[in-house]
Amino acid sequence: MIDLHCHSTVSDGRLSPAEVVRLAHQNGCTLLALTDHDHTGGLAEARAEAAALGLRFVSGVEISVTWHGNTVHIVGLDFDEGNAALQNLLAAVRQGRLKRLEAIAAKLEKKGIVGAYEGALALAANPEMVSRTHVADFLIQQGHVRNKQQAFTKYLGDGKSCAVPHQWAELADCVAAINGAGGLAVVAHPMRYGFSATAKRRLFEEFKALGGAGIEVHSGSCSKNDSLNYALLAERYGLLASAGSDFHRPGDFSGGILGACPELPKGCRPVWEHFKAV
């Protein structure tokens, strides 16, 4: 019952950091990491709540990276969130979000959908962390699309009419910042990128060479077959195995059950066995 990937209102989640911890504990979680997008502002609250409940907790963050024109997410685990270099990198990544929102809103307005900028900000508990997810929520709220998937396939997904390419952190800088803060870098939900076998090999080899530690063998509601495949890839590239629900909000079944990830396939080397804090 370990969950090393979940989100709170500090990024694009629906629950506060303390509420995330309480729900994870209620679901039987024994080890939790809060991994908000590009922000560590919820860790102190989450850590305090975890301590009160007797739940083991490690620091976490999910960093947006641009890798050969593709957006890849890297989870940092068990690091010193006070590290200046890491915080400088996260601040730099966050600064581009509002400019991206402005550009997306302008494209939507040309299609007759007005108010996306203000609407998305109003739906973001932390305006500094506004994302395409908040734009999707606005589109659903206004009746322009039925669900989040349709928002991305029609407007917001890469290559779609209102998509705005964005340069996030460099992979090398991201891994270096996590390692420099004493943490472990993990490729988040690798099964979602749709990469070819060649691209996956290139990503994992480059990530490992830069000092990356692991990959998520289980993520969200991925299939057992996905987990088995990525367990084999982790072994092939000498990477540790991690697991996370990628929980954002209750009732959203695109992610897994908060705090209740299944056991890793046999042969995996769990990333949590290398945590200093546990």
Stockholm file with secondary structure:
# STOCKHOLM 1.0

chainA/1-278         MIDLHCHSTVSDGRLSPAEVVRLAHQNGCTLLALTDHDHTGGLAEARAEAAALGLRFVSGVEISVTWHGNTVHIVGLDFDEGNAALQNLLAAVRQGRLKRLEAIAAKLEKKGIVGAYEGALALAANPEMVSRTHVADFLIQQGHVRNKQQAFTKYLGDGKSCAVPHQWAELADCVAAINGAGGLAVVAHPMRYGFSATAKRRLFEEFKALGGAGIEVHSGSCSKNDSLNYALLAERYGLLASAGSDFHRPGDFSGGILGACPELPKGCRPVWEHFKAV
#=GR chainA/1-278 SS CEECCBCCTTTTCSSCHHHHHHHHHHTTCSEEEECCBTCCTTHHHHHHHHHHHTCEEEEEEEEEEEETTEEEEEEEESCCTTCHHHHHHHHHHHHHHHHHHHHHHHHHHHTTCCCHHHHHHHHCSSGGGCCHHHHHHHHHHTTSCSSHHHHIIIIISTTSTTCCCCCCEEHHHHHHHHHHTTCEEEECCGGGSCCCHHHHHHHHHHHHHTTCCEEEEEETTCCHHHHHHHHHHHHHTTCEEEEECCBCSTTCTTSCCTTCCCCCCTTCCBGGGGCSCC
#=GC SS_cons         CEECCBCCTTTTCSSCHHHHHHHHHHTTCSEEEECCBTCCTTHHHHHHHHHHHTCEEEEEEEEEEEETTEEEEEEEESCCTTCHHHHHHHHHHHHHHHHHHHHHHHHHHHTTCCCHHHHHHHHCSSGGGCCHHHHHHHHHHTTSCSSHHHHIIIIISTTSTTCCCCCCEEHHHHHHHHHHTTCEEEECCGGGSCCCHHHHHHHHHHHHHTTCCEEEEEETTCCHHHHHHHHHHHHHTTCEEEEECCBCSTTCTTSCCTTCCCCCCTTCCBGGGGCSCC
//
